[in-house]
Amino acid sequence: MNLHPEPTAAEPTAAGPAARVARARPGAVLEERNITVEPRTPWTSLLVWFLAAFEIGPDVGIGYTKVDTTRPPSAVRISTPDGSWAEIGIGAAADGTYAVAEGGPRALWRTVEQAHELWERHGRPGWERFGLTVTPDRQTVWLDDPDGDVRWELPVGR
């Protein structure tokens, strides 16, 4: 996965970050919801990003949004070249949830959440529990057992 910052611009508005992004991308599919996965999780456990990358792909833009340059960032933003994007608020609400808005053809943050759920369900495995099998026709990443159910087929370059 290639992680690179993507410059983003924000303008203050009462409608919030999701509305700003939706206006910037006409016709964007938009979903707003609250989540419990802390937005910094992919940075504090790179295995979550590793798992999400199987679905998201290698070209991901990551950045922060700010309304006021004198304050810390207000949200994390991820995007891919197909026009998919997610903006996740950094500050938790009183109930411990975080605001997320997503748009485009794929729900990127939902994919990160699913990767986090898989990681949790399997006991937060470390790198030592993952393996890679390479044959002339196939590349397979697996968890715990090369013949087990938790595995991902990777594209083979020719």
C-alpha positions as CSV (number, residue, x, y, z in Angstrom):
1,M,0.0,0.0,0.0
2,N,1.4,3.4,-1.0
3,L,0.4,6.0,1.6
4,H,0.8,9.6,0.4
5,P,-0.7,12.8,1.7
6,E,-3.5,14.3,-0.4
7,P,-3.9,18.1,-0.1
8,T,-7.4,19.0,0.9
9,A,-9.2,22.2,1.3
10,A,-12.0,23.0,3.6
11,E,-14.4,25.9,4.0
12,P,-16.3,26.7,7.1
13,T,-20.0,25.9,6.9
14,A,-22.8,25.1,9.3
15,A,-23.6,22.1,7.2
16,G,-20.4,20.3,8.3
17,P,-17.6,18.5,6.5
18,A,-19.8,16.0,4.6
19,A,-21.7,18.8,2.9
20,R,-18.5,20.5,1.9
21,V,-17.2,17.4,0.3
22,A,-20.5,16.5,-1.4
23,R,-20.6,20.0,-3.0
24,A,-17.1,19.5,-4.2
25,R,-18.0,16.3,-6.0
26,P,-21.3,16.6,-7.8
27,G,-23.4,13.5,-7.9
28,A,-21.4,11.9,-5.1
29,V,-23.2,9.2,-3.1
30,L,-23.1,10.4,0.5
31,E,-23.6,8.5,3.7
32,E,-23.2,10.1,7.1
33,R,-23.1,8.0,10.3
34,N,-21.4,7.7,13.6
35,I,-18.8,5.0,14.2
36,T,-17.1,3.4,17.2
37,V,-13.7,2.6,15.5
38,E,-11.3,5.3,16.7
39,P,-10.0,7.1,13.6
40,R,-6.4,6.7,14.6
41,T,-6.7,2.9,14.7
42,P,-5.2,2.4,11.2
43,W,-2.1,4.4,12.3
44,T,-1.8,2.7,15.7
45,S,-2.2,-0.8,14.2
46,L,-0.8,-1.0,10.7
47,L,-2.2,-4.5,10.4
48,V,-5.7,-2.9,10.1
49,W,-4.4,-0.9,7.1
50,F,-2.7,-4.1,5.7
51,L,-6.1,-6.0,5.9
52,A,-8.0,-3.1,4.4
53,A,-5.6,-2.8,1.5
54,F,-6.7,-6.1,0.1
55,E,-10.0,-4.4,-0.7
56,I,-9.1,-0.8,-1.1
57,G,-6.0,-1.3,-3.2
58,P,-2.6,0.3,-3.2
59,D,-3.3,3.9,-4.2
60,V,-4.7,5.7,-1.2
61,G,-4.5,9.4,-0.5
62,I,-4.5,10.3,3.2
63,G,-4.7,13.8,4.6
64,Y,-6.2,16.0,7.3
65,T,-8.8,18.7,7.0
66,K,-8.8,22.0,8.8
67,V,-11.3,24.8,8.9
68,D,-9.0,27.0,11.1
69,T,-5.2,26.8,10.4
70,T,-4.5,27.9,14.0
71,R,-6.0,24.7,15.4
72,P,-5.3,21.0,15.1
73,P,-6.9,19.1,12.2
74,S,-10.6,18.3,12.6
75,A,-10.8,15.2,10.5
76,V,-8.9,12.5,8.7
77,R,-9.6,12.1,5.0
78,I,-8.9,9.1,2.8
79,S,-9.5,8.9,-1.0
80,T,-8.8,6.7,-4.0
81,P,-8.5,7.5,-7.7
82,D,-11.9,6.1,-8.5
83,G,-13.5,9.0,-6.6
84,S,-14.2,7.2,-3.4
85,W,-13.6,9.2,-0.2
86,A,-14.2,9.2,3.5
87,E,-13.8,12.0,6.0
88,I,-13.7,10.9,9.7
89,G,-13.9,13.4,12.5
90,I,-11.0,13.1,15.0
91,G,-12.9,14.3,18.1
92,A,-15.2,11.9,19.8
93,A,-18.8,12.9,20.7
94,A,-20.0,12.6,24.3
95,D,-21.1,9.0,23.6
96,G,-17.7,8.0,22.3
97,T,-18.6,7.8,18.7
98,Y,-17.0,9.6,15.7
99,A,-18.7,11.2,12.8
100,V,-17.9,9.8,9.3
101,A,-19.1,10.8,5.8
102,E,-18.4,8.7,2.8
103,G,-19.0,9.0,-0.9
104,G,-18.1,7.7,-4.3
105,P,-18.4,4.2,-5.7
106,R,-16.9,2.5,-2.6
107,A,-17.4,2.9,1.1
108,L,-13.7,3.3,2.1
109,W,-14.1,3.7,5.8
110,R,-16.6,0.8,6.0
111,T,-13.8,-1.3,4.5
112,V,-11.4,-0.1,7.2
113,E,-14.1,-0.9,9.8
114,Q,-14.5,-4.4,8.4
115,A,-10.7,-4.9,8.5
116,H,-10.8,-3.8,12.1
117,E,-13.6,-6.2,12.9
118,L,-11.7,-9.1,11.3
119,W,-8.5,-8.2,13.2
120,E,-10.5,-8.1,16.5
121,R,-12.4,-11.3,15.7
122,H,-9.1,-13.2,15.3
123,G,-7.6,-11.9,18.6
124,R,-5.7,-8.9,17.2
125,P,-3.1,-11.0,15.4
126,G,0.5,-9.7,15.0
127,W,2.6,-9.9,11.9
128,E,4.0,-13.3,13.1
129,R,0.6,-14.9,12.5
130,F,0.5,-13.9,8.8
131,G,2.2,-15.8,6.0
132,L,2.7,-15.6,2.3
133,T,2.7,-18.5,-0.2
134,V,4.0,-17.9,-3.7
135,T,3.7,-20.3,-6.6
136,P,4.2,-19.5,-10.3
137,D,0.4,-19.1,-10.7
138,R,-0.7,-17.7,-7.3
139,Q,0.2,-15.5,-4.4
140,T,-1.7,-16.0,-1.2
141,V,-1.6,-14.1,2.1
142,W,-3.0,-16.2,4.9
143,L,-3.7,-15.9,8.7
144,D,-2.5,-18.8,10.9
145,D,-2.7,-21.6,8.3
146,P,-1.9,-21.6,4.6
147,D,-4.9,-23.9,3.9
148,G,-7.2,-22.1,6.3
149,D,-10.3,-20.0,5.6
150,V,-8.7,-16.6,6.3
151,R,-6.7,-15.9,3.2
152,W,-6.4,-13.5,0.3
153,E,-5.5,-14.2,-3.2
154,L,-3.3,-11.4,-4.7
155,P,-3.0,-10.5,-8.3
156,V,0.0,-12.2,-10.0
157,G,2.1,-9.9,-12.2
158,R,3.2,-11.4,-15.5
